[in-house]
Amino acid sequence: MAKKESITKSFVLRVDAATMDAIEKWAADEFRSINGQLQWIIADALRRSGRLKKSKESTTDNNTEKL
């Protein structure tokens, strides 16, 4: 069986120094890479605005029974 390939696109993002410093600190506080933090911020904003459906992973986590 072929390995399912994830499709990601790369792009250049320019931000001012103060914004970058804030993103770096936020990422470190949440034990994420800067790239991971930016992906999380974007995905969260898209979900909140109703432009991205919730992932199956997050709905599964919310519906699991507590032992």
C-alpha positions in Angstrom: 0.0 0.0 0.0 1.4 3.4 -0.9 2.1 5.8 1.9 -0.4 8.6 2.0 1.4 11.9 1.2 0.5 15.1 3.0 0.2 18.1 0.8 1.8 21.2 2.3 2.8 24.4 0.6 5.6 26.7 1.6 5.7 30.5 1.4 7.7 33.4 2.7 6.3 35.5 5.5 7.7 38.8 6.5 6.9 40.1 10.0 8.3 43.0 12.0 10.8 42.2 14.8 8.3 42.9 17.6 5.8 40.5 16.1 8.5 37.8 15.6 9.6 38.2 19.2 6.1 37.7 20.4 5.5 34.6 18.2 8.8 33.1 19.4 7.9 33.6 23.1 4.4 32.3 22.6 5.8 29.2 20.8 8.3 28.6 23.5 5.6 28.9 26.2 3.5 26.2 24.4 6.5 24.0 23.6 6.0 24.4 19.8 8.3 25.4 17.0 7.7 28.8 15.5 6.4 27.1 12.4 4.1 24.9 14.4 2.9 27.9 16.4 2.1 29.8 13.1 0.2 26.8 11.7 -1.8 26.5 15.0 -2.6 30.3 15.0 -3.8 30.1 11.3 -5.8 26.9 11.8 -7.4 28.3 15.0 -8.4 31.5 13.2 -9.8 29.6 10.3 -11.9 27.3 12.6 -13.2 30.3 14.6 -14.3 32.1 11.5 -16.1 29.0 10.2 -13.8 28.7 7.2 -12.2 25.4 8.3 -14.1 22.4 9.6 -13.0 20.9 12.9 -10.6 18.0 12.4 -11.7 14.5 13.2 -8.9 14.3 15.7 -10.3 17.2 17.8 -13.9 15.9 17.7 -12.7 12.4 18.7 -10.8 13.8 21.7 -13.9 15.7 22.8 -16.1 12.7 22.6 -13.9 10.1 24.3 -15.3 8.6 27.5 -13.6 9.3 30.8 -12.5 6.2 32.7 
